[in-house]
Amino acid sequence: MDLNNFKITFDGILQTYVTDKIEKANWLINNEKVAPFLEYISTFIFSWWKRLRPYCLWVIYTWLGG
């Protein structure tokens, strides 16, 4: 699996997880001033370089026969 295919698979899982956590945080905090910062977390997490570490771990895991 190359980086592009990994990104597609990983993004789907990560998007679901991050969206759920941001919704829960918005519900718990319930503050209009904090909401934009919580949304920025999603933007930061989905920057391209944040996928490099999970991809490298996946490559090492499959290389070692996992």
Jmol script that loads the backbone (N, CA, C; Angstrom):
load data "model"
ATOM      1  N   MET A   1       0.861  -1.175   0.000  1.00  0.00           N
ATOM      2  CA  MET A   1       0.000   0.000   0.000  1.00  0.00           C
ATOM      3  C   MET A   1       0.904   1.232   0.000  1.00  0.00           C
ATOM      4  N   ASP A   2       0.685   2.111  -0.942  1.00  0.00           N
ATOM      5  CA  ASP A   2       1.476   3.331  -1.010  1.00  0.00           C
ATOM      6  C   ASP A   2       0.856   4.405  -0.115  1.00  0.00           C
ATOM      7  N   LEU A   3       1.531   5.549  -0.031  1.00  0.00           N
ATOM      8  CA  LEU A   3       1.101   6.614   0.868  1.00  0.00           C
ATOM      9  C   LEU A   3      -0.283   7.149   0.509  1.00  0.00           C
ATOM     10  N   ASN A   4      -0.609   7.255  -0.774  1.00  0.00           N
ATOM     11  CA  ASN A   4      -1.917   7.782  -1.172  1.00  0.00           C
ATOM     12  C   ASN A   4      -3.052   6.859  -0.747  1.00  0.00           C
ATOM     13  N   ASN A   5      -2.885   5.553  -0.945  1.00  0.00           N
ATOM     14  CA  ASN A   5      -3.914   4.606  -0.514  1.00  0.00           C
ATOM     15  C   ASN A   5      -4.026   4.570   1.003  1.00  0.00           C
ATOM     16  N   PHE A   6      -2.878   4.637   1.670  1.00  0.00           N
ATOM     17  CA  PHE A   6      -2.893   4.674   3.126  1.00  0.00           C
ATOM     18  C   PHE A   6      -3.624   5.915   3.619  1.00  0.00           C
ATOM     19  N   LYS A   7      -3.365   7.050   2.979  1.00  0.00           N
ATOM     20  CA  LYS A   7      -4.006   8.312   3.362  1.00  0.00           C
ATOM     21  C   LYS A   7      -5.526   8.204   3.246  1.00  0.00           C
ATOM     22  N   ILE A   8      -6.013   7.620   2.191  1.00  0.00           N
ATOM     23  CA  ILE A   8      -7.458   7.487   1.991  1.00  0.00           C
ATOM     24  C   ILE A   8      -8.070   6.637   3.096  1.00  0.00           C
ATOM     25  N   THR A   9      -7.456   5.507   3.382  1.00  0.00           N
ATOM     26  CA  THR A   9      -7.966   4.615   4.426  1.00  0.00           C
ATOM     27  C   THR A   9      -7.857   5.258   5.798  1.00  0.00           C
ATOM     28  N   PHE A  10      -6.691   5.799   6.112  1.00  0.00           N
ATOM     29  CA  PHE A  10      -6.438   6.390   7.425  1.00  0.00           C
ATOM     30  C   PHE A  10      -7.296   7.628   7.661  1.00  0.00           C
ATOM     31  N   ASP A  11      -7.468   8.462   6.631  1.00  0.00           N
ATOM     32  CA  ASP A  11      -8.274   9.676   6.772  1.00  0.00           C
ATOM     33  C   ASP A  11      -9.718   9.373   7.145  1.00  0.00           C
ATOM     34  N   GLY A  12     -10.279   8.329   6.571  1.00  0.00           N
ATOM     35  CA  GLY A  12     -11.656   7.978   6.900  1.00  0.00           C
ATOM     36  C   GLY A  12     -11.821   7.642   8.365  1.00  0.00           C
ATOM     37  N   ILE A  13     -10.907   6.853   8.885  1.00  0.00           N
ATOM     38  CA  ILE A  13     -10.955   6.471  10.299  1.00  0.00           C
ATOM     39  C   ILE A  13     -10.679   7.678  11.186  1.00  0.00           C
ATOM     40  N   LEU A  14      -9.655   8.436  10.835  1.00  0.00           N
ATOM     41  CA  LEU A  14      -9.272   9.595  11.643  1.00  0.00           C
ATOM     42  C   LEU A  14     -10.353  10.673  11.631  1.00  0.00           C
ATOM     43  N   GLN A  15     -10.979  10.901  10.492  1.00  0.00           N
ATOM     44  CA  GLN A  15     -12.026  11.923  10.392  1.00  0.00           C
ATOM     45  C   GLN A  15     -13.195  11.590  11.319  1.00  0.00           C
ATOM     46  N   THR A  16     -13.595  10.338  11.334  1.00  0.00           N
ATOM     47  CA  THR A  16     -14.685   9.917  12.212  1.00  0.00           C
ATOM     48  C   THR A  16     -14.313  10.149  13.672  1.00  0.00           C
ATOM     49  N   TYR A  17     -13.107   9.753  14.047  1.00  0.00           N
ATOM     50  CA  TYR A  17     -12.655   9.892  15.417  1.00  0.00           C
ATOM     51  C   TYR A  17     -12.566  11.362  15.838  1.00  0.00           C
ATOM     52  N   VAL A  18     -11.928  12.187  15.011  1.00  0.00           N
ATOM     53  CA  VAL A  18     -11.734  13.598  15.354  1.00  0.00           C
ATOM     54  C   VAL A  18     -13.070  14.337  15.415  1.00  0.00           C
ATOM     55  N   THR A  19     -13.958  14.076  14.470  1.00  0.00           N
ATOM     56  CA  THR A  19     -15.266  14.729  14.466  1.00  0.00           C
ATOM     57  C   THR A  19     -16.037  14.390  15.730  1.00  0.00           C
ATOM     58  N   ASP A  20     -16.004  13.136  16.123  1.00  0.00           N
ATOM     59  CA  ASP A  20     -16.695  12.714  17.341  1.00  0.00           C
ATOM     60  C   ASP A  20     -16.126  13.415  18.570  1.00  0.00           C
ATOM     61  N   LYS A  21     -14.820  13.479  18.671  1.00  0.00           N
ATOM     62  CA  LYS A  21     -14.185  14.115  19.836  1.00  0.00           C
ATOM     63  C   LYS A  21     -14.446  15.620  19.875  1.00  0.00           C
ATOM     64  N   ILE A  22     -14.436  16.279  18.730  1.00  0.00           N
ATOM     65  CA  ILE A  22     -14.709  17.722  18.692  1.00  0.00           C
ATOM     66  C   ILE A  22     -16.158  17.998  19.074  1.00  0.00           C
ATOM     67  N   GLU A  23     -17.081  17.177  18.591  1.00  0.00           N
ATOM     68  CA  GLU A  23     -18.492  17.349  18.968  1.00  0.00           C
ATOM     69  C   GLU A  23     -18.679  17.166  20.467  1.00  0.00           C
ATOM     70  N   LYS A  24     -18.032  16.176  21.052  1.00  0.00           N
ATOM     71  CA  LYS A  24     -18.129  15.958  22.492  1.00  0.00           C
ATOM     72  C   LYS A  24     -17.516  17.119  23.266  1.00  0.00           C
ATOM     73  N   ALA A  25     -16.382  17.629  22.786  1.00  0.00           N
ATOM     74  CA  ALA A  25     -15.742  18.763  23.460  1.00  0.00           C
ATOM     75  C   ALA A  25     -16.616  20.006  23.375  1.00  0.00           C
ATOM     76  N   ASN A  26     -17.217  20.250  22.203  1.00  0.00           N
ATOM     77  CA  ASN A  26     -18.124  21.397  22.067  1.00  0.00           C
ATOM     78  C   ASN A  26     -19.306  21.264  23.015  1.00  0.00           C
ATOM     79  N   TRP A  27     -19.833  20.058  23.149  1.00  0.00           N
ATOM     80  CA  TRP A  27     -20.972  19.827  24.037  1.00  0.00           C
ATOM     81  C   TRP A  27     -20.569  20.034  25.501  1.00  0.00           C
ATOM     82  N   LEU A  28     -19.388  19.541  25.883  1.00  0.00           N
ATOM     83  CA  LEU A  28     -18.933  19.672  27.265  1.00  0.00           C
ATOM     84  C   LEU A  28     -18.574  21.109  27.617  1.00  0.00           C
ATOM     85  N   ILE A  29     -17.871  21.783  26.718  1.00  0.00           N
ATOM     86  CA  ILE A  29     -17.417  23.142  27.006  1.00  0.00           C
ATOM     87  C   ILE A  29     -18.538  24.144  26.797  1.00  0.00           C
ATOM     88  N   ASN A  30     -19.270  24.000  25.697  1.00  0.00           N
ATOM     89  CA  ASN A  30     -20.414  24.858  25.384  1.00  0.00           C
ATOM     90  C   ASN A  30     -20.065  26.341  25.506  1.00  0.00           C
ATOM     91  N   ASN A  31     -19.006  26.739  24.789  1.00  0.00           N
ATOM     92  CA  ASN A  31     -18.553  28.112  24.824  1.00  0.00           C
ATOM     93  C   ASN A  31     -18.283  28.567  23.388  1.00  0.00           C
ATOM     94  N   GLU A  32     -18.957  29.629  22.969  1.00  0.00           N
ATOM     95  CA  GLU A  32     -18.823  30.111  21.591  1.00  0.00           C
ATOM     96  C   GLU A  32     -17.422  30.619  21.277  1.00  0.00           C
ATOM     97  N   LYS A  33     -16.710  31.088  22.285  1.00  0.00           N
ATOM     98  CA  LYS A  33     -15.362  31.607  22.052  1.00  0.00           C
ATOM     99  C   LYS A  33     -14.336  30.490  21.873  1.00  0.00           C
ATOM    100  N   VAL A  34     -14.602  29.338  22.430  1.00  0.00           N
ATOM    101  CA  VAL A  34     -13.676  28.220  22.347  1.00  0.00           C
ATOM    102  C   VAL A  34     -13.911  27.389  21.086  1.00  0.00           C
ATOM    103  N   ALA A  35     -15.121  27.401  20.560  1.00  0.00           N
ATOM    104  CA  ALA A  35     -15.490  26.570  19.403  1.00  0.00           C
ATOM    105  C   ALA A  35     -14.549  26.743  18.209  1.00  0.00           C
ATOM    106  N   PRO A  36     -14.144  27.970  17.828  1.00  0.00           N
ATOM    107  CA  PRO A  36     -13.216  28.093  16.690  1.00  0.00           C
ATOM    108  C   PRO A  36     -11.868  27.402  16.933  1.00  0.00           C
ATOM    109  N   PHE A  37     -11.413  27.390  18.164  1.00  0.00           N
ATOM    110  CA  PHE A  37     -10.150  26.723  18.472  1.00  0.00           C
ATOM    111  C   PHE A  37     -10.285  25.208  18.346  1.00  0.00           C
ATOM    112  N   LEU A  38     -11.429  24.693  18.741  1.00  0.00           N
ATOM    113  CA  LEU A  38     -11.672  23.261  18.589  1.00  0.00           C
ATOM    114  C   LEU A  38     -11.730  22.873  17.112  1.00  0.00           C
ATOM    115  N   GLU A  39     -12.315  23.722  16.295  1.00  0.00           N
ATOM    116  CA  GLU A  39     -12.365  23.445  14.860  1.00  0.00           C
ATOM    117  C   GLU A  39     -10.975  23.533  14.232  1.00  0.00           C
ATOM    118  N   TYR A  40     -10.129  24.399  14.770  1.00  0.00           N
ATOM    119  CA  TYR A  40      -8.761  24.506  14.248  1.00  0.00           C
ATOM    120  C   TYR A  40      -7.976  23.224  14.501  1.00  0.00           C
ATOM    121  N   ILE A  41      -8.292  22.540  15.587  1.00  0.00           N
ATOM    122  CA  ILE A  41      -7.632  21.273  15.880  1.00  0.00           C
ATOM    123  C   ILE A  41      -7.794  20.322  14.704  1.00  0.00           C
ATOM    124  N   SER A  42      -8.983  20.276  14.136  1.00  0.00           N
ATOM    125  CA  SER A  42      -9.232  19.413  12.985  1.00  0.00           C
ATOM    126  C   SER A  42      -8.363  19.818  11.800  1.00  0.00           C
ATOM    127  N   THR A  43      -8.251  21.099  11.541  1.00  0.00           N
ATOM    128  CA  THR A  43      -7.420  21.590  10.445  1.00  0.00           C
ATOM    129  C   THR A  43      -5.958  21.199  10.670  1.00  0.00           C
ATOM    130  N   PHE A  44      -5.498  21.342  11.882  1.00  0.00           N
ATOM    131  CA  PHE A  44      -4.117  21.013  12.218  1.00  0.00           C
ATOM    132  C   PHE A  44      -3.856  19.518  12.059  1.00  0.00           C
ATOM    133  N   ILE A  45      -4.766  18.706  12.549  1.00  0.00           N
ATOM    134  CA  ILE A  45      -4.581  17.255  12.486  1.00  0.00           C
ATOM    135  C   ILE A  45      -4.536  16.762  11.049  1.00  0.00           C
ATOM    136  N   PHE A  46      -5.298  17.381  10.168  1.00  0.00           N
ATOM    137  CA  PHE A  46      -5.353  16.908   8.792  1.00  0.00           C
ATOM    138  C   PHE A  46      -4.353  17.589   7.872  1.00  0.00           C
ATOM    139  N   SER A  47      -3.346  18.239   8.451  1.00  0.00           N
ATOM    140  CA  SER A  47      -2.266  18.742   7.605  1.00  0.00           C
ATOM    141  C   SER A  47      -1.472  17.533   7.109  1.00  0.00           C
ATOM    142  N   TRP A  48      -0.868  17.627   5.948  1.00  0.00           N
ATOM    143  CA  TRP A  48      -0.286  16.465   5.267  1.00  0.00           C
ATOM    144  C   TRP A  48       0.777  15.749   6.075  1.00  0.00           C
ATOM    145  N   TRP A  49       1.595  16.460   6.821  1.00  0.00           N
ATOM    146  CA  TRP A  49       2.714  15.828   7.508  1.00  0.00           C
ATOM    147  C   TRP A  49       2.296  15.025   8.722  1.00  0.00           C
ATOM    148  N   LYS A  50       1.060  15.170   9.164  1.00  0.00           N
ATOM    149  CA  LYS A  50       0.592  14.412  10.318  1.00  0.00           C
ATOM    150  C   LYS A  50       0.320  12.955   9.976  1.00  0.00           C
ATOM    151  N   ARG A  51       0.375  12.569   8.717  1.00  0.00           N
ATOM    152  CA  ARG A  51       0.149  11.178   8.319  1.00  0.00           C
ATOM    153  C   ARG A  51       1.446  10.412   8.137  1.00  0.00           C
ATOM    154  N   LEU A  52       2.558  11.102   8.171  1.00  0.00           N
ATOM    155  CA  LEU A  52       3.830  10.452   7.893  1.00  0.00           C
ATOM    156  C   LEU A  52       4.195   9.422   8.966  1.00  0.00           C
ATOM    157  N   ARG A  53       4.038   9.755  10.222  1.00  0.00           N
ATOM    158  CA  ARG A  53       4.381   8.823  11.291  1.00  0.00           C
ATOM    159  C   ARG A  53       3.513   7.564  11.261  1.00  0.00           C
ATOM    160  N   PRO A  54       2.171   7.676  11.160  1.00  0.00           N
ATOM    161  CA  PRO A  54       1.377   6.443  11.078  1.00  0.00           C
ATOM    162  C   PRO A  54       1.738   5.594   9.865  1.00  0.00           C
ATOM    163  N   TYR A  55       2.044   6.233   8.742  1.00  0.00           N
ATOM    164  CA  TYR A  55       2.423   5.481   7.545  1.00  0.00           C
ATOM    165  C   TYR A  55       3.745   4.749   7.768  1.00  0.00           C
ATOM    166  N   CYS A  56       4.708   5.418   8.348  1.00  0.00           N
ATOM    167  CA  CYS A  56       6.000   4.778   8.613  1.00  0.00           C
ATOM    168  C   CYS A  56       5.827   3.595   9.563  1.00  0.00           C
ATOM    169  N   LEU A  57       5.008   3.755  10.579  1.00  0.00           N
ATOM    170  CA  LEU A  57       4.760   2.644  11.495  1.00  0.00           C
ATOM    171  C   LEU A  57       4.090   1.484  10.778  1.00  0.00           C
ATOM    172  N   TRP A  58       3.155   1.785   9.886  1.00  0.00           N
ATOM    173  CA  TRP A  58       2.486   0.728   9.132  1.00  0.00           C
ATOM    174  C   TRP A  58       3.482  -0.006   8.235  1.00  0.00           C
ATOM    175  N   VAL A  59       4.363   0.742   7.570  1.00  0.00           N
ATOM    176  CA  VAL A  59       5.360   0.129   6.691  1.00  0.00           C
ATOM    177  C   VAL A  59       6.293  -0.779   7.502  1.00  0.00           C
ATOM    178  N   ILE A  60       6.767  -0.312   8.636  1.00  0.00           N
ATOM    179  CA  ILE A  60       7.654  -1.116   9.480  1.00  0.00           C
ATOM    180  C   ILE A  60       6.931  -2.370   9.974  1.00  0.00           C
ATOM    181  N   TYR A  61       5.695  -2.215  10.393  1.00  0.00           N
ATOM    182  CA  TYR A  61       4.908  -3.343  10.887  1.00  0.00           C
ATOM    183  C   TYR A  61       4.735  -4.406   9.810  1.00  0.00           C
ATOM    184  N   THR A  62       4.393  -3.985   8.607  1.00  0.00           N
ATOM    185  CA  THR A  62       4.201  -4.971   7.526  1.00  0.00           C
ATOM    186  C   THR A  62       5.540  -5.551   7.068  1.00  0.00           C
ATOM    187  N   TRP A  63       6.593  -4.770   7.128  1.00  0.00           N
ATOM    188  CA  TRP A  63       7.918  -5.244   6.748  1.00  0.00           C
ATOM    189  C   TRP A  63       8.420  -6.317   7.707  1.00  0.00           C
ATOM    190  N   LEU A  64       8.074  -6.152   8.988  1.00  0.00           N
ATOM    191  CA  LEU A  64       8.500  -7.131  10.006  1.00  0.00           C
ATOM    192  C   LEU A  64       7.613  -8.377  10.010  1.00  0.00           C
ATOM    193  N   GLY A  65       6.599  -8.379   9.165  1.00  0.00           N
ATOM    194  CA  GLY A  65       5.769  -9.572   9.042  1.00  0.00           C
ATOM    195  C   GLY A  65       4.547  -9.575   9.937  1.00  0.00           C
ATOM    196  N   GLY A  66       4.109  -8.379  10.360  1.00  0.00           N
ATOM    197  CA  GLY A  66       2.971  -8.273  11.272  1.00  0.00           C
ATOM    198  C   GLY A  66       1.693  -8.432  10.643  1.00  0.00           C
TER     199      GLY A  66
END
end "model"
wireframe off; spacefill off
backbone 0.3
color backbone group
